[in-house]
Amino acid sequence: MKFSSLGPGGGTVSGRALDWLLAIAGGVLLTLMTQTNAVLARHTDAVYASWAAHAIGAVVALVLVPAIGRRRPPVPAEGAARTPLWYYLGGIPGALVVVLSAVAVNSELALAGTIALMLTGQVVFGTAADHLGLLHTPQRRLTGMDLAVAGCVLAGSVLIVLGGA
């Protein structure tokens, strides 16, 4: 899906540039979420912090859905497979991410080390999922560049963690 919007100079930002901006914004929000949940977990516990984050997220979603407008999902073509019910369990890994990251941030890893290692896990699993076609992702051949990128992310994470950043 491609979007187009006004950029800083009044021109439009479209296609790949907007994709990059949205991904970076998601990373900033993920880091902000991780830090605030870790602080909440320090004052309560990791499970409570996860519960609170998801409860507030549910309230925000309940406000955003009517405000933004709800698009109806496309009707599956005759004979097409329906979405498996277990796909709706995606919140379970989300809850575990919040709990585990809250614990990790409150350890010697701190925020930068936690985020760096989370990124390493995402890149390694994402690369494997792409290569193996896991969870119905389009399967693609692993390249040397993929391995180099994963290695650089891992090396950077090790530097952040061992360097005490």
C-alpha positions as CSV (number, residue, x, y, z in Angstrom):
1,M,0.0,0.0,0.0
2,K,1.5,3.4,-1.0
3,F,0.5,6.7,0.6
4,S,1.2,10.2,-0.4
5,S,1.3,13.2,1.9
6,L,2.6,16.7,2.2
7,G,6.3,16.8,3.1
8,P,8.2,19.5,5.1
9,G,8.5,21.9,2.1
10,G,4.9,21.5,1.1
11,G,5.8,19.0,-1.6
12,T,4.6,15.4,-1.4
13,V,6.3,12.5,0.2
14,S,5.4,9.3,-1.5
15,G,6.3,5.7,-2.0
16,R,9.5,4.5,-0.5
17,A,10.4,7.8,1.3
18,L,7.1,7.6,3.3
19,D,7.6,3.9,4.0
20,W,11.0,4.8,5.5
21,L,9.6,7.6,7.6
22,L,6.8,5.4,8.8
23,A,9.2,2.6,9.8
24,I,11.5,5.1,11.6
25,A,8.5,6.6,13.4
26,G,7.5,3.0,14.4
27,G,11.0,2.4,15.8
28,V,10.9,5.6,17.8
29,L,7.4,4.7,19.2
30,L,8.6,1.2,20.0
31,T,11.6,2.6,21.9
32,L,9.3,5.1,23.7
33,M,6.9,2.3,24.6
34,T,9.7,0.1,25.8
35,Q,11.1,2.8,28.1
36,T,7.7,3.9,29.6
37,N,6.7,0.2,30.2
38,A,10.1,-0.4,31.9
39,V,9.6,2.5,34.2
40,L,6.1,1.3,35.0
41,A,7.4,-2.2,35.6
42,R,10.1,-0.8,38.0
43,H,7.3,0.8,40.1
44,T,4.9,-2.2,39.8
45,D,5.9,-5.4,37.9
46,A,6.4,-6.4,34.3
47,V,3.1,-8.2,34.0
48,Y,1.1,-5.3,35.3
49,A,3.1,-3.0,33.0
50,S,2.1,-5.2,30.0
51,W,-1.5,-5.3,31.1
52,A,-1.7,-1.5,31.5
53,A,0.0,-0.9,28.1
54,H,-2.4,-3.2,26.3
55,A,-5.5,-1.8,28.2
56,I,-4.5,1.7,27.2
57,G,-3.8,0.6,23.7
58,A,-7.2,-1.0,23.5
59,V,-8.8,2.3,24.6
60,V,-6.8,4.3,22.0
61,A,-7.8,1.8,19.3
62,L,-11.5,2.1,20.3
63,V,-11.2,5.9,19.8
64,L,-9.1,5.7,16.6
65,V,-11.3,3.2,14.7
66,P,-14.4,5.4,14.6
67,A,-12.3,8.5,14.1
68,I,-10.3,7.2,11.2
69,G,-13.1,5.2,9.7
70,R,-13.2,1.4,9.3
71,R,-12.5,-0.2,6.0
72,R,-14.3,-3.4,5.4
73,P,-12.0,-6.4,4.8
74,P,-12.3,-7.7,1.3
75,V,-14.7,-10.5,0.8
76,P,-12.7,-13.7,0.1
77,A,-13.1,-15.0,-3.4
78,E,-15.1,-18.2,-3.7
79,G,-12.9,-21.1,-2.8
80,A,-10.2,-18.8,-1.3
81,A,-9.0,-19.7,2.2
82,R,-10.3,-17.7,5.1
83,T,-7.9,-16.2,7.6
84,P,-7.0,-18.9,10.1
85,L,-8.4,-18.1,13.6
86,W,-5.0,-18.5,15.2
87,Y,-3.8,-15.4,13.4
88,Y,-5.9,-13.4,15.8
89,L,-3.6,-14.5,18.6
90,G,-0.9,-12.1,17.5
91,G,-1.4,-10.1,20.7
92,I,0.2,-12.9,22.7
93,P,3.7,-12.3,21.4
94,G,3.0,-8.5,21.8
95,A,2.2,-9.0,25.5
96,L,5.3,-11.2,25.9
97,V,7.5,-8.5,24.2
98,V,6.3,-5.9,26.6
99,V,7.0,-8.1,29.6
100,L,10.4,-9.3,28.4
101,S,11.5,-5.9,27.3
102,A,10.4,-4.3,30.6
103,V,12.5,-6.9,32.5
104,A,15.5,-6.4,30.1
105,V,15.5,-2.6,30.3
106,N,15.6,-2.8,34.1
107,S,18.7,-5.0,33.9
108,E,22.3,-4.1,33.0
109,L,21.3,-4.0,29.3
110,A,19.4,-0.7,29.9
111,L,17.3,0.8,27.1
112,A,19.9,0.9,24.3
113,G,21.1,-2.7,24.8
114,T,17.6,-4.0,25.0
115,I,16.5,-2.2,21.8
116,A,19.7,-3.3,20.0
117,L,19.2,-7.0,20.9
118,M,15.5,-6.8,20.0
119,L,16.5,-5.4,16.6
120,T,19.0,-8.2,16.2
121,G,16.2,-10.8,17.0
122,Q,13.9,-9.0,14.5
123,V,16.4,-9.0,11.7
124,V,17.5,-12.6,12.2
125,F,14.0,-13.9,12.5
126,G,12.7,-11.7,9.7
127,T,15.5,-12.9,7.4
128,A,14.8,-16.6,8.3
129,A,11.0,-16.0,7.8
130,D,11.6,-14.5,4.4
131,H,13.9,-17.3,3.4
132,L,11.6,-20.1,4.6
133,G,8.3,-18.4,3.9
134,L,7.2,-18.7,7.5
135,L,3.8,-17.5,8.5
136,H,2.8,-17.1,4.9
137,T,5.4,-14.5,4.1
138,P,6.6,-14.4,0.5
139,Q,9.5,-16.8,0.2
140,R,12.7,-15.3,-1.1
141,R,16.2,-16.5,-1.6
142,L,18.8,-15.5,1.1
143,T,21.6,-13.4,-0.3
144,G,25.1,-12.5,0.9
145,M,23.8,-9.0,1.5
146,D,21.1,-10.4,3.9
147,L,23.8,-12.2,5.9
148,A,26.1,-9.1,5.9
149,V,23.2,-6.9,7.2
150,A,22.4,-9.4,9.9
151,G,26.1,-9.6,10.8
152,C,26.4,-5.9,11.0
153,V,23.3,-5.5,13.2
154,L,24.6,-8.3,15.5
155,A,28.0,-6.7,15.6
156,G,26.5,-3.3,16.4
157,S,24.4,-4.8,19.1
158,V,27.4,-6.4,20.7
159,L,29.2,-3.1,20.6
160,I,26.3,-1.3,22.2
161,V,25.9,-3.9,25.0
162,L,29.6,-4.5,25.7
163,G,30.5,-0.8,25.2
164,G,28.1,0.1,28.0
165,A,26.0,2.5,25.9
